[in-house]
């Protein structure tokens, strides 16, 4: 018997493409603009959101029958805030320099509308296992876009990936710098993240006409 049914598999696979929280639902754009100048920061933010959404969806699902409807938003905020604090403390313990670099943006996971949206729309109405899959799927879709944007911004803006020079040395003029290439400083500015996300949306809709709004 397969571990995941076809219906369960869609909870993970759909947010990666046809129902991506950033490119289709247009959620979580702020962090996509703010922390994607470096690939490492993008990966850490993606993993952080993955942990918060996966665990958070399960917690909310387990509590769904005992949460009074009038305070459900408050309960959801308390759950996500507690998880974000744990993630923040783990980062400070094991990756302090990166924690300082991400600074306030880790805390802003609390207000990430993707997380609150999945709590409200899915975890409150489904069991723990499907809620876990939904959280993992949506977080993976969100993280995928962050990693793609971070990859191109760091590569074209700094000539590096994960801090390692991959295009050559811009000072010694080695690699492609020897033929006159220069790093594009505009790629390190937040508006370029929006342009890259826009290009991803264009490619996605060009490949799947059903995603084009009337």
C-alpha positions, 0 to 999 in steps of 0.5 A: 500500500502506498504511503501517500494516496493520490489525494494526499500527494496533491497536497505536497505537489500542487503548491510546488507549481500550479497552486504555488503560494507566491506565484499563484496565491500571491502570498509571502511576497515581502520575505521574497523581496527582503531576504533573497539577496543571498542564497544561504539566507533564502535556504534558511528562511525556507527551512524555518518556514517549513518547520513552522508550517509543518508542526504548526498545522499539526498542532492546530489540527489536533486542537481544532475541536477544542478551540473556541471560534471567537478566539481561533485567530489568537490561538493560531498566533500564539502557536505560530509565535511559539514555534518562531521563537523556538526556530529563532533560538535554534538559529542563534545557537547554531548559526548566530551570524546568519541569525543576525543577518536575517534579524527581524525577518525570522520574527516576521514569519509570525505574520506570514499570511501563508502560514495563517492562511493554511491554519485557517483554511486547512488545519482547522478542518482536517486531521493531523496527517493531511494538515502536516502534508499541506503545511509541508507542501505549501512551505516547500512551494514558498521555499522553492521560489525563495531559493530560485530568486536567491540563486539568481540574485546572488549569482548575478549580483555578487558572482557567488553562490553560498558565499563561494565565487563561481564566476571567477575573481572580479578583482584578479579578473579571472573566469568570466570577469576576464572577458569584461563581465561585471557584477550587476549591483541592481540584483542586490536591490529588493525590486529585482526580487519582484522582477524575478518573481514576475518572470517566474510567474510569466514562465509558469503561465506560459507553460500552463494556460489554465493559470491565466486569469480572465 
